[in-house]
């Protein structure tokens, strides 16, 4: 049986954490998943929110040994999926990445392309203004707002993941580790980024320009279980 795994990294934004975990709990198929919440312990209220959800669901919690940073916490999350749980394909969300009801089904569909070594990751995020709800696309990029990868890809950069705190981890993944490989993503996003405030590497102004996506399945109400491969390149 294929092991299904997802982690969520959280820190100092309790209301974002609540919205993301509520949405994850409502995802189709969530009962089939091992779910781990990895906490950077900088906010007591965030910890309280996490503990509330652990009373409602048989999820697991890991707490970083000391207050850390986004780079270290996300690396720890991936090690939970690939090293502790021995997953072959692992999904990760951040505290400001709200999934649509069919988000996990999107990732399950995208997993089939792992045999094609030209693909590096799958993302659930999109800012495309066109495309059908059931269309999958590909782009030469890495997008961190709800993503998954395969064990062999992760092993390429597992020990080189954490750079200086001022350099966001996703920049290294995109511009160093990815090489010239593709990302699978949906024309209609299956996540939305709500992280306007208190981001480690973003400001409200930057979020509004580069990260905000109002067109996504959670807003339109579209649901799918299977997608079709459009493979329209978006570079």
N, C-alpha and C positions, 0 to 999 in steps of 0.2 A: 504494500500500500504506500502511495506517495504521501510523504509527510508534508502537511501544509502549515506554514509558519508565518507570523507577522509580528514585528516589534514596533513600539511607539516610543520615541525619545521625548522626554518632558523636562522642564526646568522651572522657570520663574513666571509662567503665564497661566495661572490656574483656570481662568475662564476659557481660554483657548483649549486647554487640556480637556476640560469638561465637554466642550462642543465636539472635539475630535473623538473622544472616547464614546460619547453618546452615539455619534454617527457610525463608528466602527461596530458598536454593539448591535446596530440595526442593519448591518450589511447582510445581504443574502449569503448563506453558507458559513457564517461566522462560527457556528457550533462545530464545524469541521476543523477548526484551526487551533493550533497552539498560539497563544497570545502572550507576549511579554512586554511589560512597561519598564523602561530603563530611565531612572530618575537621576538627574544631576541635582543634588540636594542644596538648592539655593533658596527655596521658598517653602515655608511650612504649609501654606495654604494649598500649594500644588500637591504636596504629599497627602494632605487630607483628602483632596479630590480623588487621587489615585486609590487610596485605601477604601473610599466609598465604593468604587467600581469593583474592587477585589471582593467585596461582600456580595456583590450581585452576580459576578461571573468567576469561574475557576481559572482566572488568568494568573500570571506570575509577575513578580516585581523584583527588579534588581536595582540597588542603590549604589551609585558610584561612591568609592571610599572617601572622597573629599569633593568639595565643590570643584567642578571641572570646567569644561567648555564644550561647545557644540561638536568640535572635531572629535574629542575623546569619547563623548557620549554616543555618538553615532557609530564610531568604530566598535565600542563595547556592544551596541545593539546588534551589529552584524556578526560579531563573534558569538552572541547568544544563538542566533539563527543557524550559523554554519558550523560552529565548533561544539556548542553545548547540545543543541538539538539535532545536529547532524543532517540538516536540511540540504537538499540539492538545489533548491530554488527558494529564495527568501524575499519577503516583502518588507519594506520599511516605510513608516510614516513619521513625521515630526508633529509636535504639539499644535502646529498651526495648519495642518494638512487635513482637511475634512473630507472624508470619502463619501461618494454617492452610494446608494443602496447596491448597485451592481459592480462596485469597484473591485471586489475580490474576484468576481467572475471575469472581469476584464483581465486581471493578472493571470488567472488560470488559462484563459485562451492564449495569452501572449507567451506562456511558458513553452509552448510547442516549438518555438523558434530557437530554442537553446541549442539545437543540433547544428544550426547555421552559425559558424564562428564569426561571421561578419556582424552579428548582433552582439552588443555589449550589455545592454540593459533594456528593461521595459519601464516606461513611465505611464502614470495615469493622468498626467497634467497636460493641458493644452491651452493655447490662446488663439487657436485658429478661429477665424470668423465664418468659415464655410465647412462643408462636409456633413455627411449623414451620421446619425447616431450610432450606426453599426459599422462604421468605417475605421479600419486600422491603418495607420500611416507610419512612415519611417523618416528619421532625420539624423543628420550627422551632428549629434549633440548629446549632452547628458543633462537631464532635468531632475532635480532632487525632491520635488514636492509630491511624494508618493511614487516609489520606484521599487524595482526588483531586479535581481541578477542571479546568475547561476554560480555554483560553487567554484568551477574552474576559473571564471572571470574574477571572482573575489580573491582567490588565492594569488592572482597576479599582483595585487596591490595591498594585501592584508597587512603586511609588515612595513609598508611605506605610507600608510594612510594618514597619519597625523603629522601635519607640518606645524609651522608657527601659528599660534592662535589668531593672529591678525589676518591670516590667509584662510578663507573659508574652504573646508574640505572638498566641497563640490567643484571648486575651481581646479583643484589638482586632479580629481577624477575626470573632469571634462577635458582638460588641456594637456594632461600628462599621461594618465593611465589608459584612457579610452583609445588613444591612437586614432585610426581612421575607421572606426567601427560605428555602427548605427544603433539608434534607439527606436524601439517600437512605441508608438503612442496612439491614443484615440483622437480622431478628429473632433469629437465632442468629449471634453475633459470628464474624467471620473473622479477628480479631486478638485477642490478649490483651495487657494491659499488665503488665509484670513489674518496673516501675521503682520498687520500694520504697525503694531506697537511692540517695543522692547525686544526687537530682533537683535541677534548678536552681530550680524553683518549687514543689516539693512535699516533704513530710516522709513518713516511713514511716506515720505515723498518718493523714495526709491521703490517702495512696495507698490504705490499707486501707478508708477510708470512701468515697472518691469514684472511685477508678480501678481497683481490683481487680475483675476479672471472671473467675470460675471457669467459667461456662457459655459455652463457645465451641466452634467446630467442631474445633479442634485437640485438645480433650479428649473430645468426644463421638464423634469419628470420622466425622461426617457429611461428605459431599462432594456438591457440585452443580456443574453447568455452566450451568444456566438457573434463574432464579428467577421467581416470580410477584409481581405488584405488589399487595400488600395495602393499602398506603397508610393504615394505621391511624395517625392523628396522635398523636404523643407530644410534648407541649409542656413 
